[in-house]
Amino acid sequence: MKKKILLGFGGLLLTSVLAFGQETIVPAKPQNGPIVITGATIHIGNGRVISNGYVAFDKGKITAIGEGAAPATAGATVVDAAGKQVYPGFICPITTLGLVEIEEGARGTVDDTETGELNPHVRSLIAYNTDSKVIPTVRANGILLAQPTPEGGGISGQSSVMMLDGWNWEDAAYKKDIGIHLTWPVARAARGRRGAGAPQTGETPAERAQKQIDAIYSLFAQAQGYAAGGKPAVHNLRLDAMVGLFNGTKKVFINADGAKEIEQAVAFAKKFNVSAVIVGGKESYIVADLLKQNNIPVIIKETQTLPDKDEDDVYLPYKLPHLLQDAGVLYGLTGIGFWRQRNLPFEAGEAVGYGLTKEQALSMITINNAKILGIDKTTGTLEVGKDANLFVSAGDALDMLTLDVTSEYIQGRNIDLNNKHKQLYKKFSDKYGNPVKL
C-alpha cells in the first residue's frame, strides 16, 4: 500500500513539474478601448497600399483608415508604427492545424481522420484544440485565421474557419461548418513508394476509381433528394450534414490535382448544382478556361515543392499562381500539414519571383482565401466595418529574412506573441551568454 501511495505521489509530482515547466500563453481579452496605429505603410490586401497611413479600430471593428495624420480619438491607445508595415491577418485554408499535435508516436494527439469512407457528418470544429503548442508558433508569423480540415476516406467531413486564439473551440469559431471535403478518385496506378502498399483487389485502377466515383454520386443523389423533401420524419446524420450543399450555405472542397480529375470534379459539381472549390489543382492551369467559365476557384497546395512529372517545368509550382492570375481564375494558397503553415507567407512570397506582384501574392493569402471560404465580408482586407484582424511587421511580411511581427490583433484583441520556439531560443541564448528579451 505504501509503495502504491509513493508511486501515486511521484506521478502527481511529475505531472505538476511538467505542467509548470510548460509555457502559459493566455488568450487575449476583448478590446477595451479604441486603438490607433499610425505612421505605417498599410497594405489593404486588395492591391492598394497607403504610405504613412493610419488604421483605427474599436470594439473589434475597423473604424477609420487613411493617409497622413489620424483623426483625434478620445481615450485611444496610439501605436507608433513609423517605418513599419501593417497587413491584414493571413488566412490559412485546408490545414490540420489544431487537429494534430505530434505526427509520429503519439496517436492520442492526432484527431484529423475518422474511420470509414463516406463521413460528411464528421465535424473538425469540435476536435479543434485551442491549447495546441503549435498554434502560437504559426500565429507569430501573422496567420490569424485557419480552416482545420478533416482528412481520410472518400468524403472526409466538414470544416470551419477558426480564429487562432481562444479558450475553447466555441470561442475560436469564426464561421462554422462552411463546407464538406472529398477526394476525387484517381483512375491510374500510383507510382513509386506511394503505390507499394496499394491493396491487391484484382481490380484495375480505373475500375477501383469508378466504383468510388459511383459511391460519391450515389450519396449525393440521396442527399439531393433528402434536401428537396423538406423536413424529414426520421433524420439521417450523413444526409442532414449535406443539406447545406444544396441550399447554398456550404461548399464542396474537392481534392483533385490532374486535369482529367479536375474536369470530372467540375462535371460532378454542375450535375448537382453545388458550389465547388478545387484543392491542390497542380494541373489546374491546363483547364483554367473550364474553371473560369464555371466560377470554380482553386486552393493551391504550397509553392515550395517539385512538379509531379519529370517532363514538367521545374519551376511550375512557383509559376502556378501567376498562370491562374492571368487566366482570371480565383486562387488561394495553403501550405502543408500543420506546423509548416508558419511558412505560408514565404510560400506566397516565392510566387513574386515568378510573375506575381507583391500585392497579388499578399491577396492570395488574405482576400482571395477569404472569398473562397466565404468570409470576405468581414475579413481579408483592411476596410472600415470589417473585423480588426491585422498585424504590424517591422519588415516585409512575405520575406522570411525581414518578417518581424511586433503586434497583432484578432477582432481587436491584442494577441500574445510568445510561443514555445521563442522560449527555447531565450532559454539557450541565456545559457550561452547572449540574453534576449521575448
C-alpha positions in Angstrom: 0.0 0.0 0.0 2.8 2.4 0.9 4.5 1.6 -2.3 1.3 2.4 -4.2 0.9 5.7 -2.4 4.5 6.7 -3.1 4.2 5.8 -6.7 1.0 7.8 -6.9 2.6 10.8 -5.2 5.6 10.5 -7.6 3.3 10.5 -10.6 1.4 13.5 -9.3 4.7 15.4 -8.6 6.0 14.6 -12.1 2.7 15.8 -13.7 3.0 19.0 -11.7 6.6 19.6 -12.7 5.7 19.0 -16.4 2.7 21.3 -16.1 4.7 24.2 -14.5 7.5 23.6 -17.0 5.3 24.4 -19.9 4.7 27.9 -21.2 1.5 29.7 -20.3 0.0 31.7 -23.2 -3.3 33.2 -22.1 -6.0 34.0 -24.8 -6.4 37.7 -25.3 -9.1 39.7 -23.6 -11.7 41.6 -25.6 -10.7 45.0 -26.9 -11.5 47.5 -24.1 -10.8 50.8 -25.9 -10.0 52.3 -29.2 -6.6 51.7 -30.8 -4.9 53.8 -33.5 -1.9 52.6 -35.4 0.0 55.5 -37.0 2.8 56.2 -39.4 2.9 52.8 -41.1 2.8 51.6 -44.6 -0.6 49.9 -44.8 -1.3 47.1 -47.2 -5.0 46.9 -47.7 -5.0 43.4 -49.1 -6.7 44.3 -52.4 -3.7 45.7 -54.2 -3.9 49.2 -52.6 -1.0 50.5 -50.4 -1.2 53.5 -48.2 2.1 55.2 -47.3 2.4 57.0 -43.9 -1.1 55.8 -43.0 -3.2 55.1 -40.0 -5.8 52.5 -39.1 -8.1 52.8 -36.1 -10.3 50.1 -34.6 -12.7 49.8 -31.7 -14.9 47.0 -30.3 -13.2 44.6 -32.7 -14.1 46.6 -35.9 -12.1 48.9 -38.1 -13.4 52.4 -37.7 -11.1 54.5 -39.8 -8.2 54.1 -42.3 -6.3 56.6 -44.4 -3.2 58.5 -45.2 -1.5 61.2 -43.1 -2.4 62.1 -39.5 -5.0 60.1 -37.8 -8.1 61.9 -36.6 -8.2 62.5 -32.8 -9.9 59.7 -30.9 -10.7 60.2 -27.3 -9.1 57.7 -25.0 -7.4 55.9 -27.8 -4.2 53.8 -27.3 -1.8 55.1 -30.0 0.7 52.6 -31.5 3.6 54.4 -33.3 4.4 52.2 -36.3 6.7 54.6 -38.1 8.9 52.7 -40.6 6.8 49.5 -40.1 4.1 47.8 -42.2 0.5 46.8 -41.4 -1.1 43.8 -43.1 -4.5 42.1 -42.9 -4.2 38.8 -40.9 -3.2 35.9 -43.1 -5.7 33.2 -43.7 -4.7 29.5 -43.9 -7.2 27.2 -45.6 -7.1 23.4 -45.7 -4.9 22.5 -42.8 -4.7 20.1 -39.9 -3.5 22.8 -37.5 -5.3 22.3 -34.2 -6.1 18.7 -35.1 -2.6 17.3 -34.9 0.0 18.0 -32.2 2.7 15.3 -32.7 2.7 13.5 -36.0 4.6 10.3 -35.0 4.5 8.2 -31.8 1.6 10.0 -30.1 -1.6 8.8 -31.6 -3.7 10.5 -28.9 -2.6 13.9 -30.2 -3.8 13.1 -33.8 -7.5 13.8 -34.5 -7.8 14.6 -38.2 -9.2 11.3 -39.6 -12.4 9.3 -39.0 -12.8 5.6 -39.8 -15.0 4.8 -42.9 -15.1 6.2 -46.4 -18.1 8.5 -46.5 -18.3 10.8 -43.5 -19.9 14.1 -44.4 -21.3 14.4 -40.9 -17.9 14.5 -39.2 -17.0 18.0 -37.8 -13.5 19.2 -37.4 -14.9 22.1 -35.3 -15.3 20.1 -32.1 -11.9 18.5 -32.4 -10.1 21.8 -32.7 -7.5 22.1 -29.8 -7.1 25.7 -28.8 -4.3 24.6 -26.3 -2.1 23.4 -29.1 1.5 24.4 -28.6 1.9 24.6 -32.4 -0.8 27.3 -32.9 1.2 30.2 -31.3 4.3 29.4 -33.5 2.1 29.7 -36.6 0.3 32.8 -35.3 3.6 34.6 -34.7 4.1 34.8 -38.4 0.9 36.7 -39.0 -1.5 33.9 -39.6 -4.7 34.7 -37.6 -7.4 32.5 -39.2 -7.3 28.9 -40.3 -9.6 26.2 -41.7 -8.9 23.0 -39.8 -9.8 20.2 -42.2 -10.6 16.5 -41.7 -8.7 14.0 -43.9 -9.1 10.4 -45.0 -11.7 8.5 -46.8 -13.6 9.5 -49.9 -15.7 12.1 -48.1 -13.7 13.3 -45.0 -16.2 15.6 -43.2 -16.9 19.2 -42.6 -14.6 22.1 -41.8 -15.0 25.5 -40.1 -12.9 28.7 -40.0 -11.3 29.2 -36.7 -9.5 32.1 -35.0 -6.0 31.2 -33.8 -6.8 32.5 -30.3 -9.5 31.3 -27.8 -10.2 29.4 -24.6 -12.1 26.6 -26.5 -13.5 25.8 -29.8 -16.7 27.7 -29.1 -14.6 30.9 -28.5 -12.4 30.3 -31.5 -15.1 29.6 -34.1 -15.2 32.3 -36.8 -17.6 30.6 -39.3 -19.0 27.2 -38.6 -19.3 24.2 -41.0 -18.6 26.1 -44.2 -18.0 23.0 -46.4 -17.6 19.3 -46.9 -14.4 17.8 -48.2 -14.0 14.9 -50.6 -11.0 13.4 -52.5 -11.7 12.7 -56.2 -10.6 9.2 -57.1 -7.7 8.8 -59.4 -8.0 6.3 -62.3 -4.4 5.4 -62.6 -1.9 3.3 -60.7 0.2 5.0 -58.0 3.8 5.4 -58.9 6.9 4.9 -56.7 6.7 4.3 -53.0 3.2 5.5 -52.7 1.9 2.6 -54.8 3.8 -0.1 -52.9 1.2 -0.6 -50.3 -1.8 -0.5 -52.5 -4.3 -3.3 -51.8 -4.3 -6.2 -54.3 -8.1 -6.4 -55.0 -7.9 -7.8 -58.6 -9.4 -4.6 -59.9 -7.7 -2.2 -62.3 -7.0 1.3 -61.0 -9.7 2.6 -63.4 -12.3 0.1 -62.1 -11.5 0.9 -58.5 -11.8 4.6 -59.2 -15.1 4.2 -61.0 -16.5 2.3 -58.1 -15.5 5.1 -55.7 -17.0 7.7 -58.1 -20.2 5.8 -58.3 -20.4 5.7 -54.4 -19.9 9.5 -54.3 -22.6 10.1 -57.0 -25.0 7.8 -55.2 -24.6 9.5 -51.8 -25.0 13.0 -53.4 -28.1 11.8 -55.3 -29.6 10.6 -52.0 -28.7 13.8 -50.2 -30.2 15.9 -53.0 -33.5 14.1 -52.8 -33.3 14.3 -49.0 -32.8 18.1 -49.1 -35.7 18.5 -51.6 -38.1 16.5 -49.4 -38.4 19.2 -46.7 -38.3 18.4 -43.0 -37.8 14.6 -42.7 -39.8 12.4 -40.3 -36.6 10.5 -39.5 -33.2 12.3 -39.6 -30.1 10.9 -41.3 -26.9 12.4 -39.9 -25.0 12.0 -43.1 -27.7 13.5 -45.3 -28.5 16.2 -42.8 -24.9 17.4 -43.0 -25.2 17.7 -46.8 -28.4 19.7 -47.0 -26.3 23.0 -46.9 -24.6 22.0 -50.2 -28.0 22.3 -52.0 -29.3 25.4 -50.4 -26.0 27.3 -50.9 -24.8 27.6 -47.3 -22.0 25.2 -47.8 -19.3 24.4 -50.4 -17.8 21.2 -51.5 -14.0 21.2 -51.4 -12.7 18.6 -53.9 -9.1 17.4 -53.7 -8.0 16.9 -57.3 -4.6 17.5 -59.0 -4.8 16.1 -62.5 -6.5 17.9 -65.4 -8.7 14.8 -66.0 -9.8 14.6 -62.4 -10.5 18.3 -62.3 -12.7 18.0 -65.3 -14.6 15.2 -63.7 -15.0 17.2 -60.5 -16.4 20.2 -62.4 -18.9 18.0 -64.2 -19.9 16.5 -60.9 -20.4 19.9 -59.3 -22.5 21.0 -62.3 -24.7 18.0 -62.2 -25.6 18.5 -58.6 -25.6 22.3 -58.8 -23.2 22.7 -55.8 -20.6 25.4 -55.2 -17.2 23.7 -55.6 -13.6 24.5 -54.8 -10.7 22.6 -56.3 -7.9 21.9 -53.7 -4.4 21.1 -55.0 -5.0 21.7 -58.6 -1.5 21.0 -59.8 -2.7 20.8 -63.4 -5.5 23.5 -63.0 -3.7 25.8 -65.4 -4.4 23.2 -68.2 -8.2 23.5 -67.6 -8.2 27.2 -66.5 -10.8 28.2 -69.0 -13.2 25.5 -67.7 -12.7 26.7 -64.2 -13.2 30.3 -65.1 -16.4 29.5 -67.1 -17.9 27.7 -64.1 -16.6 30.2 -61.5 -14.7 27.5 -59.6 -11.7 28.7 -57.5 -8.5 26.8 -56.7 -6.7 26.5 -53.4 -3.1 25.7 -54.4 -1.2 23.5 -52.0 2.3 25.0 -51.5 4.7 26.5 -54.0 7.9 25.3 -52.3 7.9 21.9 -54.0 8.8 20.0 -57.2 6.5 19.2 -60.1 4.9 15.7 -60.2 6.0 14.9 -63.7 9.6 14.6 -65.0 8.6 16.5 -68.2 7.2 19.5 -66.3 8.9 22.8 -65.9 10.9 22.5 -62.7 9.6 26.0 -61.7 5.9 25.1 -62.4 4.8 25.1 -58.7 6.2 28.6 -58.3 4.5 29.8 -61.6 1.1 28.3 -61.0 -0.4 31.3 -59.1 0.6 33.6 -62.0 -0.8 31.2 -64.5 -4.2 31.2 -62.7 -3.9 35.0 -62.2 -3.5 35.5 -66.0 -6.3 33.1 -66.7 -8.8 35.0 -64.5 -9.3 32.1 -62.1 -9.8 33.0 -58.4 -7.0 31.2 -56.5 -5.8 31.0 -52.9 -2.9 29.2 -51.2 -2.3 26.9 -48.3 0.8 25.1 -47.0 1.3 21.5 -45.9 0.1 19.8 -42.7 0.0 21.9 -39.6 3.3 23.2 -38.2 4.6 24.1 -41.7 1.8 26.6 -42.1 4.0 29.1 -40.4 5.8 29.3 -43.8 2.6 30.3 -45.6 3.7 34.0 -46.2 7.0 32.8 -47.5 5.3 30.3 -49.9 3.3 33.2 -51.2 6.4 35.3 -51.5 8.0 32.6 -53.7 5.5 33.4 -56.4 6.6 37.0 -56.6 9.7 35.9 -58.4 7.7 34.0 -61.0 5.1 36.6 -62.2 3.0 37.9 -59.4 3.4 41.3 -57.9 3.9 41.5 -54.1 0.4 42.8 -53.6 -1.1 40.0 -55.7 0.9 37.5 -53.6 -0.5 39.2 -50.5 -4.0 39.0 -51.8 -3.6 35.3 -52.4 -3.4 34.6 -48.6 -5.8 37.3 -47.5 -8.7 38.4 -49.6 -8.6 35.6 -52.1 -8.6 33.0 -49.3 -11.4 34.9 -47.6 -13.5 34.9 -50.7 -13.1 31.2 -51.2 -14.0 30.5 -47.6 -17.0 32.9 -47.7 -15.7 35.3 -45.1 -14.7 38.2 -47.3 -17.5 40.4 -45.9 -15.8 40.5 -42.5 -12.1 40.0 -43.1 -9.4 39.6 -45.8 -8.8 43.4 -46.3 -8.4 46.4 -44.1 -11.6 48.3 -44.6 -14.0 50.3 -42.4 -16.6 48.0 -40.9 -14.5 44.8 -41.2 -13.1 42.9 -38.2 -9.8 44.2 -36.9 -7.8 41.2 -37.9 -4.4 42.6 -38.6 -0.7 42.7 -37.6 2.3 45.1 -37.6 5.6 43.9 -39.0 9.0 45.6 -38.9 9.7 44.3 -42.4 8.3 42.7 -45.5 5.9 40.0 -44.3 6.4 37.8 -47.4 10.2 37.6 -46.9 11.5 35.2 -44.2 14.5 37.4 -43.7 12.5 40.5 -42.8 9.2 39.4 -41.3 9.1 40.5 -37.7 5.7 40.7 -36.2 5.7 43.3 -33.4 1.9 43.3 -32.6 -1.2 41.6 -33.9 -4.9 41.7 -33.3 -7.8 39.3 -33.8 -11.2 41.1 -33.7 -9.3 43.9 -32.0 -7.9 41.7 -29.2 -4.2 42.2 -28.6 -2.6 38.8 -29.1 0.3 37.4 -27.0 3.2 36.8 -29.4 5.0 34.4 -27.1 5.4 30.8 -28.1 7.5 27.7 -27.5 10.1 28.5 -30.1 10.8 31.9 -28.6 11.0 30.4 -25.2 13.5 27.8 -26.3 15.5 30.5 -28.1 15.7 32.6 -25.0 16.5 29.6 -22.8 19.6 28.6 -24.7 20.6 32.2 -25.6 20.7 33.0 -21.8 22.6 29.8 -21.2 25.4 30.7 -23.6 25.7 34.3 -22.6 23.6 36.1 -25.2 20.4 37.0 -23.3 17.4 38.1 -25.3 14.0 39.6 -24.4 10.8 38.0 -25.5 
